[in-house]
Amino acid sequence: MTSDGPPVASPRRPIRAVLRAAVLAGFLAAGAAASAQDLSAATPKDAIFARKILMNSVSDNMDELEGMAQSSKPIDMDEAHEHSDIVSVLLLVFPHVFAPSTNQWKPGVTDRDPATDTYASPDLWIDFADFYKRATEAADIAFQASRANTEGDFRRHVAQLRQACDACHARYRKTE
């Protein structure tokens, strides 16, 4: 059986799962198309800007997750699952916007452009496998939060996600 349209949500296939699959399929298709094209127009500064936007989206969603997790009010689990799913997908993409050409950290620079200058430590490219593993593990924790059945499980996953993010930032983000 073939399909002429996008995946459709059903009781067996929640909309979040369909969205996640569609986003990942889109990235794979874009990657395949891009590999056949001249990519010289995409500068390292463009990639740095893109990953900053991506990380800002992660941060915005993390603010929502932590607000829910730390509140004494009942958690809207549908909303919690949605924000967690978004974080999971973004963290799966995140390591892919760290091309070697974006390793542009320079110590002692005092006039950094907040949009296009990197704060990524050169250590990230020295041990990229560890960085990739950390991003993937954090994405999995966010995915688990998106499937939490209880508020307690959700809160536990959000706390684990914060720890994973902070540990990665401590190792791979410059603050000078």
N, CA, C and O of each residue as an XYZ file, in Angstrom:
704
protein
N       0.843     -1.179      0.000
C       0.000      0.000      0.000
C       0.886      1.239      0.000
O       1.833      1.320      0.782
N       0.596      2.193     -0.855
C       1.371      3.425     -0.916
C       0.547      4.579     -0.411
O      -0.682      4.518     -0.359
N       1.244      5.635     -0.037
C       0.578      6.828      0.458
C       0.950      7.999     -0.423
O       2.108      8.151     -0.812
N      -0.032      8.828     -0.737
C       0.232     10.006     -1.553
C       0.386     11.252     -0.715
O       0.632     12.326     -1.263
N       0.253     11.149      0.586
C       0.323     12.336      1.435
C       1.188     12.108      2.648
O       1.826     11.064      2.790
N       1.204     13.090      3.517
C       2.001     12.976      4.733
C       1.390     11.969      5.692
O       0.217     11.621      5.558
N       2.170     11.493      6.663
C       1.623     10.572      7.651
C       0.450     11.225      8.376
O       0.446     12.436      8.600
N      -0.516     10.438      8.731
C      -1.712     10.931      9.398
C      -1.773     10.361     10.807
O      -1.473      9.188     11.028
N      -2.165     11.204     11.757
C      -2.303     10.753     13.132
C      -3.512      9.835     13.244
O      -4.526     10.037     12.574
N      -3.395      8.858     14.071
C      -4.487      7.949     14.359
C      -4.368      7.569     15.824
O      -3.379      7.917     16.468
N      -5.354      6.863     16.365
C      -5.217      6.460     17.766
C      -3.941      5.667     18.015
O      -3.409      5.695     19.125
N      -3.447      4.970     17.018
C      -2.211      4.204     17.173
C      -0.976      5.045     16.906
O       0.127      4.669     17.304
N      -1.141      6.162     16.247
C      -0.008      7.004     15.870
C      -0.302      8.432     16.326
O      -0.874      9.209     15.560
N       0.077      8.802     17.567
C      -0.197     10.151     18.062
C       0.464     11.197     17.166
O       1.458     10.927     16.493
N      -0.111     12.389     17.177
C       0.377     13.463     16.320
C       1.840     13.780     16.599
O       2.580     14.112     15.673
N       2.278     13.685     17.858
C       3.686     13.976     18.178
C       4.607     12.996     17.476
O       5.665     13.388     16.986
N       4.227     11.736     17.419
C       5.066     10.737     16.751
C       5.114     11.004     15.255
O       6.159     10.850     14.623
N       3.987     11.403     14.695
C       3.931     11.722     13.268
C       4.800     12.941     12.997
O       5.564     12.956     12.031
N       4.690     13.975     13.850
C       5.494     15.181     13.681
C       6.981     14.859     13.777
O       7.777     15.325     12.962
N       7.342     14.078     14.755
C       8.753     13.697     14.947
C       9.285     12.968     13.706
O      10.381     13.264     13.227
N       8.509     12.026     13.199
C       8.933     11.277     12.016
C       9.031     12.189     10.797
O       9.955     12.054      9.995
N       8.090     13.111     10.654
C       8.105     14.024      9.514
C       9.305     14.963      9.575
O       9.936     15.222      8.550
N       9.629     15.477     10.765
C      10.778     16.376     10.912
C      12.065     15.637     10.586
O      12.909     16.146      9.848
N      12.216     14.449     11.127
C      13.436     13.689     10.867
C      13.543     13.317      9.386
O      14.633     13.368      8.815
N      12.437     12.948      8.769
C      12.462     12.626      7.340
C      12.830     13.859      6.520
O      13.559     13.761      5.533
N      12.328     15.006      6.930
C      12.663     16.251      6.245
C      14.143     16.571      6.320
O      14.741     16.984      5.327
N      14.740     16.383      7.492
C      16.173     16.630      7.637
C      16.985     15.657      6.790
O      17.985     16.044      6.186
N      16.563     14.411      6.745
C      17.283     13.441      5.927
C      17.174     13.789      4.445
O      18.159     13.703      3.712
N      15.990     14.179      4.007
C      15.805     14.545      2.602
C      16.606     15.802      2.268
O      17.221     15.881      1.205
N      16.601     16.776      3.165
C      17.362     18.007      2.930
C      18.857     17.704      2.874
O      19.580     18.270      2.054
N      19.312     16.821      3.737
C      20.724     16.442      3.735
C      21.117     15.753      2.442
O      22.192     16.006      1.900
N      20.251     14.884      1.949
C      20.545     14.191      0.687
C      20.566     15.180     -0.468
O      21.431     15.090     -1.339
N      19.637     16.114     -0.489
C      19.609     17.113     -1.560
C      20.813     18.038     -1.465
O      21.410     18.394     -2.481
N      21.166     18.425     -0.257
C      22.288     19.345     -0.070
C      23.609     18.717     -0.472
O      24.502     19.415     -0.954
N      23.750     17.410     -0.284
C      25.020     16.770     -0.623
C      25.282     16.799     -2.119
O      26.423     16.634     -2.553
N      24.238     17.007     -2.911
C      24.394     17.055     -4.365
C      24.522     18.483     -4.875
O      24.600     18.703     -6.084
N      24.543     19.468     -3.959
C      24.583     20.858     -4.368
C      25.859     21.534     -3.884
O      26.556     21.025     -3.007
N      26.149     22.686     -4.469
C      27.260     23.516     -4.028
C      26.825     24.238     -2.751
O      25.884     25.032     -2.774
N      27.500     23.964     -1.655
C      27.121     24.533     -0.364
C      28.003     25.716      0.027
O      27.980     26.135      1.185
N      28.771     26.258     -0.899
C      29.708     27.318     -0.561
C      29.024     28.596     -0.090
O      29.664     29.431      0.551
N      27.748     28.766     -0.390
C      27.039     29.960      0.054
C      26.787     29.940      1.561
O      26.621     30.995      2.173
N      26.757     28.768      2.154
C      26.526     28.636      3.592
C      27.852     28.830      4.315
O      28.737     27.975      4.261
N      27.974     29.961      4.989
C      29.221     30.282      5.676
C      29.226     29.700      7.084
O      28.166     29.367      7.614
N      30.400     29.572      7.698
C      30.451     29.135      9.100
C      29.634     30.050     10.019
O      28.996     29.570     10.956
N      29.647     31.344      9.762
C      28.861     32.283     10.584
C      27.364     31.983     10.463
O      26.621     32.124     11.435
N      26.917     31.565      9.261
C      25.515     31.185      9.084
C      25.174     29.966      9.940
O      24.120     29.918     10.576
N      26.071     28.990      9.950
C      25.841     27.779     10.746
C      25.831     28.100     12.237
O      25.021     27.560     12.989
N      26.739     28.984     12.660
C      26.768     29.385     14.070
C      25.467     30.082     14.436
O      24.895     29.813     15.493
N      24.993     30.979     13.569
C      23.731     31.666     13.803
C      22.579     30.658     13.889
O      21.724     30.762     14.768
N      22.560     29.689     12.978
C      21.496     28.675     12.969
C      21.503     27.873     14.262
O      20.443     27.613     14.832
N      22.677     27.479     14.731
C      22.688     26.682     15.970
C      22.316     27.522     17.174
O      21.775     26.993     18.145
N      22.593     28.830     17.137
C      22.153     29.689     18.238
C      20.628     29.791     18.253
O      20.014     29.784     19.320
N      20.025     29.885     17.085
C      18.564     29.912     17.012
C      18.002     28.578     17.517
O      17.036     28.551     18.279
N      18.609     27.489     17.089
C      18.172     26.168     17.526
C      18.278     26.060     19.047
O      17.344     25.598     19.702
N      19.414     26.485     19.614
C      19.593     26.394     21.063
C      18.639     27.329     21.797
O      18.187     27.002     22.894
N      18.322     28.491     21.213
C      17.331     29.365     21.842
C      15.971     28.681     21.897
O      15.236     28.849     22.870
N      15.628     27.915     20.870
C      14.363     27.167     20.882
C      14.384     26.086     21.952
O      13.384     25.868     22.637
N      15.519     25.408     22.100
C      15.647     24.428     23.181
C      15.466     25.132     24.515
O      14.733     24.652     25.380
N      16.130     26.262     24.685
C      16.061     27.007     25.942
C      14.634     27.469     26.261
O      14.182     27.351     27.400
N      13.933     27.990     25.261
C      12.549     28.426     25.476
C      11.678     27.266     25.935
O      10.870     27.414     26.851
N      11.844     26.118     25.300
C      11.047     24.949     25.682
C      11.465     24.412     27.049
O      10.625     23.952     27.822
N      12.764     24.469     27.344
C      13.229     24.044     28.675
C      12.648     24.951     29.761
O      12.292     24.473     30.838
N      12.550     26.254     29.488
C      11.925     27.160     30.452
C      10.494     26.718     30.747
O      10.063     26.721     31.900
N       9.767     26.340     29.708
C       8.394     25.864     29.894
C       8.374     24.567     30.715
O       7.579     24.420     31.643
N       9.260     23.634     30.358
C       9.310     22.351     31.068
C       9.650     22.545     32.539
O       9.001     21.974     33.415
N      10.662     23.347     32.800
C      11.064     23.559     34.190
C      10.015     24.332     34.973
O       9.825     24.087     36.165
N       9.333     25.262     34.314
C       8.240     25.970     34.972
C       7.138     25.016     35.401
O       6.606     25.118     36.506
N       6.801     24.090     34.517
C       5.780     23.087     34.848
C       6.261     22.171     35.966
O       5.531     21.896     36.918
N       7.489     21.707     35.836
C       8.029     20.731     36.787
C       8.189     21.321     38.182
O       8.067     20.603     39.174
N       8.459     22.616     38.268
C       8.705     23.243     39.563
C       7.448     23.853     40.181
O       7.469     24.309     41.324
N       6.372     23.858     39.430
C       5.126     24.441     39.910
C       4.404     23.470     40.842
O       4.530     22.252     40.719
N       3.650     24.038     41.768
C       2.820     23.199     42.637
C       1.457     22.921     41.999
O       0.656     22.159     42.542
N       1.202     23.538     40.857
C      -0.059     23.326     40.149
C      -0.002     21.999     39.391
O       1.084     21.518     39.067
N      -1.157     21.411     39.110
C      -1.173     20.195     38.276
C      -0.559     20.477     36.900
O      -0.720     21.563     36.344
N       0.133     19.494     36.377
C       0.806     19.641     35.093
C      -0.133     19.234     33.972
O      -0.760     18.176     34.026
N      -0.224     20.073     32.963
C      -0.952     19.718     31.743
C      -0.023     18.766     30.982
O       0.908     19.209     30.310
N      -0.277     17.471     31.090
C       0.643     16.479     30.529
C       0.711     16.544     29.004
O       1.751     16.230     28.426
N      -0.363     16.940     28.348
C      -0.298     17.088     26.888
C       0.698     18.180     26.507
O       1.507     18.004     25.595
N       0.631     19.303     27.210
C       1.566     20.395     26.944
C       2.993     19.985     27.317
O       3.942     20.295     26.597
N       3.136     19.293     28.435
C       4.453     18.820     28.860
C       5.049     17.878     27.821
O       6.231     17.969     27.491
N       4.228     16.985     27.316
C       4.698     16.046     26.288
C       5.109     16.787     25.014
O       6.113     16.446     24.389
N       4.331     17.799     24.633
C       4.634     18.549     23.414
C       5.987     19.266     23.532
O       6.826     19.157     22.637
N       6.195     19.987     24.617
C       7.469     20.694     24.804
C       8.635     19.705     24.875
O       9.707     19.970     24.329
N       8.435     18.592     25.531
C       9.490     17.580     25.634
C       9.828     16.995     24.275
O      10.998     16.777     23.962
N       8.806     16.740     23.465
C       9.031     16.218     22.113
C       9.849     17.205     21.279
O      10.767     16.812     20.560
N       9.508     18.477     21.383
C      10.240     19.497     20.631
C      11.705     19.501     21.039
O      12.586     19.526     20.180
N      11.975     19.477     22.338
C      13.355     19.469     22.814
C      14.080     18.221     22.310
O      15.236     18.298     21.895
N      13.413     17.095     22.345
C      14.028     15.849     21.889
C      14.457     15.945     20.431
O      15.582     15.580     20.091
N      13.574     16.431     19.571
C      13.886     16.542     18.143
C      15.024     17.539     17.923
O      15.946     17.265     17.154
N      14.966     18.682     18.587
C      16.010     19.696     18.404
C      17.374     19.187     18.870
O      18.392     19.482     18.244
N      17.399     18.429     19.959
C      18.680     17.905     20.439
C      19.234     16.818     19.528
O      20.447     16.618     19.472
N      18.364     16.119     18.818
C      18.853     15.151     17.831
C      19.536     15.867     16.666
O      20.502     15.353     16.101
N      19.047     17.024     16.315
C      19.601     17.805     15.211
C      20.865     18.560     15.641
O      21.782     18.745     14.841
N      20.909     18.988     16.883
C      21.926     19.916     17.371
C      23.367     19.571     16.988
O      24.060     20.450     16.474
N      23.856     18.365     17.201
C      25.273     18.131     16.875
C      25.586     18.274     15.386
O      26.746     18.443     15.010
N      24.580     18.210     14.554
C      24.797     18.277     13.110
C      25.054     19.698     12.601
O      25.344     19.887     11.419
N      24.950     20.689     13.477
C      25.250     22.069     13.074
C      26.599     22.521     13.635
O      26.839     23.715     13.821
N      27.464     21.560     13.899
C      28.809     21.845     14.394
C      29.848     21.338     13.396
O      30.704     20.521     13.733
N      29.759     21.835     12.167
C      30.757     21.477     11.158
C      32.133     21.940     11.641
O      32.227     22.935     12.359
N      33.192     21.241     11.261
C      34.541     21.650     11.680
C      34.869     23.107     11.331
O      35.641     23.753     12.039
N      34.297     23.616     10.263
C      34.572     25.004      9.876
C      34.018     26.017     10.874
O      34.383     27.192     10.827
N      33.137     25.573     11.781
C      32.569     26.485     12.782
C      33.378     26.496     14.077
O      32.982     27.136     15.051
N      34.498     25.798     14.092
C      35.413     25.811     15.241
C      36.213     27.112     15.161
O      37.347     27.128     14.682
N      35.608     28.199     15.635
C      36.195     29.521     15.455
C      36.433     30.266     16.759
O      36.586     31.488     16.748
N      36.468     29.557     17.884
C      36.707     30.214     19.174
C      38.096     30.841     19.192
O      39.085     30.217     18.806
N      38.145     32.073     19.645
C      39.417     32.761     19.811
C      39.445     33.358     21.213
O      38.611     34.202     21.541
N      40.398     32.927     22.046
C      40.460     33.472     23.411
C      40.861     34.947     23.401
O      41.578     35.410     22.514
N      40.383     35.662     24.401
C      40.780     37.048     24.570
C      40.040     38.054     23.725
O      40.298     39.251     23.847
N      39.132     37.622     22.874
C      38.358     38.554     22.056
C      37.301     39.186     22.945
O      36.539     38.486     23.611
N      37.259     40.517     22.953
C      36.314     41.201     23.839
C      35.083     41.721     23.111
O      34.072     42.019     23.746
N      35.151     41.833     21.799
C      34.032     42.378     21.031
C      33.422     41.282     20.172
O      33.635     41.244     18.960
N      32.663     40.390     20.800
C      32.043     39.271     20.083
C      30.657     39.668     19.574
O      29.893     40.349     20.258
N      30.362     39.229     18.376
C      29.018     39.408     17.834
C      28.145     38.316     18.445
O      28.381     37.136     18.187
N      27.147     38.675     19.244
C      26.339     37.645     19.911
C      25.564     36.754     18.954
O      25.145     35.661     19.334
N      25.366     37.200     17.729
C      24.614     36.394     16.762
C      25.492     35.409     16.009
O      25.060     34.292     15.725
N      26.713     35.804     15.682
C      27.491     34.955     14.768
C      28.850     34.513     15.290
O      29.541     33.749     14.615
N      29.254     34.968     16.468
C      30.509     34.474     17.034
C      30.206     33.298     17.951
O      29.221     33.301     18.689
N      31.057     32.312     17.890
C      30.804     31.081     18.625
C      31.278     31.153     20.075
O      32.238     31.850     20.405
N      30.591     30.430     20.905
C      31.017     30.205     22.284
C      31.312     28.727     22.500
O      31.499     28.279     23.631
N      31.350     27.985     21.416
C      31.661     26.553     21.496
C      33.156     26.382     21.722
O      33.982     26.968     21.022
N      33.479     25.572     22.708
C      34.874     25.295     23.023
C      35.511     24.447     21.927
O      34.860     23.551     21.390
N      36.772     24.711     21.585
C      37.466     23.844     20.626
C      37.507     22.385     21.086
O      37.688     21.485     20.265
N      37.341     22.144     22.388
C      37.307     20.772     22.904
C      36.170     19.959     22.300
O      36.249     18.732     22.228
N      35.111     20.643     21.866
C      33.971     19.958     21.255
C      34.412     19.176     20.023
O      33.964     18.049     19.812
N      35.285     19.766     19.210
C      35.734     19.096     17.990
C      36.840     18.085     18.277
O      37.047     17.150     17.504
N      37.545     18.271     19.380
C      38.573     17.303     19.764
C      37.921     15.996     20.205
O      38.417     14.910     19.905
N      36.800     16.116     20.922
C      36.084     14.930     21.402
C      34.635     14.972     20.932
O      33.704     14.889     21.733
N      34.461     15.102     19.618
C      33.122     15.219     19.047
C      32.254     14.012     19.382
O      31.045     14.155     19.565
N      32.850     12.829     19.464
C      32.063     11.626     19.789
C      31.388     11.781     21.150
O      30.237     11.377     21.321
N      32.092     12.361     22.116
C      31.488     12.583     23.438
C      30.370     13.612     23.350
O      29.301     13.418     23.929
N      30.610     14.706     22.630
C      29.582     15.729     22.448
C      28.332     15.127     21.799
O      27.210     15.365     22.248
N      28.540     14.356     20.755
C      27.432     13.717     20.042
C      26.661     12.779     20.980
O      25.430     12.758     20.982
N      27.400     12.015     21.766
C      26.775     11.090     22.714
C      25.950     11.857     23.746
O      24.831     11.457     24.069
N      26.490     12.943     24.254
C      25.766     13.746     25.247
C      24.474     14.320     24.663
O      23.429     14.291     25.313
N      24.547     14.839     23.441
C      23.349     15.399     22.800
C      22.297     14.312     22.581
O      21.106     14.534     22.799
N      22.749     13.145     22.151
C      21.836     12.028     21.906
C      21.198     11.542     23.203
O      20.002     11.252     23.244
N      21.997     11.457     24.255
C      21.457     11.033     25.557
C      20.453     12.054     26.085
O      19.415     11.676     26.627
N      20.754     13.344     25.931
C      19.813     14.375     26.371
C      18.522     14.302     25.553
O      17.430     14.470     26.097
N      18.647     14.052     24.253
C      17.453     13.896     23.410
C      16.606     12.727     23.894
O      15.377     12.802     23.891
N      17.259     11.650     24.309
C      16.528     10.485     24.804
C      15.818     10.800     26.124
O      14.691     10.357     26.341
N      16.468     11.558     26.996
C      15.817     11.945     28.258
C      14.581     12.796     27.951
O      13.526     12.595     28.552
N      14.706     13.745     27.018
C      13.557     14.572     26.633
C      12.455     13.707     26.032
O      11.272     13.932     26.288
N      12.843     12.726     25.239
C      11.855     11.810     24.661
C      11.135     11.033     25.769
O       9.918     10.855     25.718
N      11.894     10.574     26.769
C      11.270      9.878     27.899
C      10.294     10.796     28.633
O       9.223     10.355     29.051
N      10.656     12.070     28.791
C       9.745     13.031     29.418
C       8.476     13.178     28.584
O       7.389     13.364     29.130
N       8.613     13.095     27.271
C       7.451     13.230     26.393
C       6.522     12.022     26.469
O       5.398     12.062     25.968
N       6.988     10.970     27.088
C       6.181      9.759     27.226
C       5.826      9.470     28.695
O       5.237      8.436     29.009
N       6.195     10.398     29.582
C       5.926     10.193     31.013
C       4.424     10.065     31.265
O       3.620     10.834     30.740
N       4.073      9.088     32.071
C       2.664      8.857     32.398
C       2.226      9.561     33.670
O       1.034      9.770     33.899
N       3.199      9.926     34.493
C       2.859     10.575     35.759
C       3.631     11.880     35.896
O       4.672     12.072     35.267
N       3.108     12.766     36.721
C       3.800     14.026     36.979
C       5.156     13.764     37.631
O       6.127     14.467     37.348
N       5.227     12.764     38.496
C       6.489     12.437     39.149
C       7.552     12.003     38.149
O       8.702     12.435     38.227
N       7.160     11.148     37.211
C       8.108     10.717     36.176
C       8.537     11.902     35.307
O       9.712     12.043     34.968
N       7.575     12.742     34.956
C       7.892     13.922     34.152
C       8.898     14.812     34.887
O       9.901     15.228     34.307
N       8.631     15.099     36.144
C       9.536     15.957     36.923
C      10.939     15.342     37.009
O      11.940     16.052     36.912
N      11.002     14.047     37.188
C      12.303     13.364     37.281
C      13.072     13.492     35.970
O      14.274     13.760     35.980
N      12.396     13.304     34.858
C      13.051     13.414     33.546
C      13.511     14.843     33.263
O      14.587     15.051     32.703
N      12.703     15.821     33.646
C      13.092     17.219     33.434
C      14.339     17.545     34.266
O      15.241     18.230     33.784
N      14.393     17.067     35.487
C      15.580     17.290     36.326
C      16.812     16.615     35.702
O      17.900     17.190     35.704
N      16.642     15.415     35.177
C      17.758     14.719     34.507
C      18.193     15.479     33.255
O      19.385     15.578     32.964
N      17.232     16.008     32.528
C      17.537     16.765     31.316
C      18.330     18.020     31.669
O      19.301     18.344     30.985
N      17.937     18.726     32.715
C      18.674     19.917     33.140
C      20.110     19.539     33.498
O      21.047     20.241     33.115
N      20.290     18.446     34.222
C      21.643     17.997     34.582
C      22.468     17.681     33.336
O      23.645     18.033     33.261
N      21.853     17.021     32.370
C      22.564     16.677     31.132
C      22.971     17.940     30.370
O      24.091     18.032     29.868
N      22.073     18.896     30.289
C      22.372     20.152     29.591
C      23.496     20.909     30.302
O      24.440     21.373     29.663
N      23.388     21.030     31.620
C      24.402     21.761     32.379
C      25.772     21.108     32.270
O      26.781     21.804     32.156
N      25.821     19.780     32.302
C      27.100     19.073     32.194
C      27.731     19.296     30.820
O      28.944     19.479     30.717
N      26.927     19.281     29.784
C      27.441     19.514     28.428
C      27.934     20.956     28.297
O      29.001     21.200     27.733
N      27.159     21.909     28.815
C      27.578     23.311     28.761
C      28.881     23.517     29.523
O      29.761     24.247     29.067
N      29.006     22.883     30.670
C      30.233     23.033     31.468
C      31.462     22.549     30.695
O      32.552     23.104     30.832
N      31.275     21.529     29.897
C      32.402     20.964     29.173
C      32.666     21.641     27.826
O      33.821     21.783     27.422
N      31.616     22.057     27.134
C      31.792     22.474     25.744
C      31.369     23.924     25.435
O      31.378     24.318     24.269
N      31.009     24.703     26.422
C      30.639     26.093     26.151
C      31.590     27.033     26.875
O      31.803     26.921     28.082
N      32.150     27.952     26.121
C      33.023     28.976     26.683
C      32.158     30.111     27.226
O      31.101     30.418     26.674
N      32.608     30.718     28.293
C      31.848     31.837     28.860
C      32.642     33.135     28.876
O      32.101     34.173     29.256
N      33.908     33.107     28.474
C      34.737     34.321     28.511
C      34.315     35.296     27.447
O      34.900     36.373     27.329
